[in-house]
Amino acid sequence: MIAAFPVLSGACRAGMNPAGFTGASDMFNDIWIARKNAMGLARTLMVATMVIAVGTQYCVITAEDHDSSLTIVNEYDPYA
């Protein structure tokens, strides 16, 4: 999953989250912000990205992380 989150101190060890990481910063409440971030990431990383709906929030993932059980809202292909 790709999303913009703040720089946090601490190191990841064996799957543990960095110190101060709450997990809430990787979801968007506003669809417009999620779409804008997905488009920017697609252009920057040159990979296809998708905005998916998770409950009442939105998340940005790469196409390689796509699963058929996800609800896709938008797709962004940097080569299209």
GIHUFEN-V689589 format. One record per backbone hydrogen bond with DSSP energy under -1.0 kcal/mol. NH is the residue of the N-H (numbers start at 1). CO is the residue of the C=O. If there is no record, write none. Layout:
# GIHUFEN-V689589
{{NH | CO} {NH | CO}}
This chain:
# GIHUFEN-V689589
{{2 | 60} {16 | 13} {21 | 18} {27 | 24} {28 | 58} {34 | 30} {35 | 31} {36 | 32} {37 | 33} {38 | 34} {39 | 35} {40 | 36} {41 | 37} {42 | 38} {43 | 39} {44 | 40} {45 | 41} {46 | 42} {49 | 76} {50 | 61} {51 | 74} {52 | 59} {53 | 71} {54 | 57} {57 | 54} {58 | 28} {59 | 52} {61 | 50} {63 | 48} {65 | 62} {66 | 63} {70 | 67} {73 | 51} {74 | 51} {76 | 49} {80 | 77}}
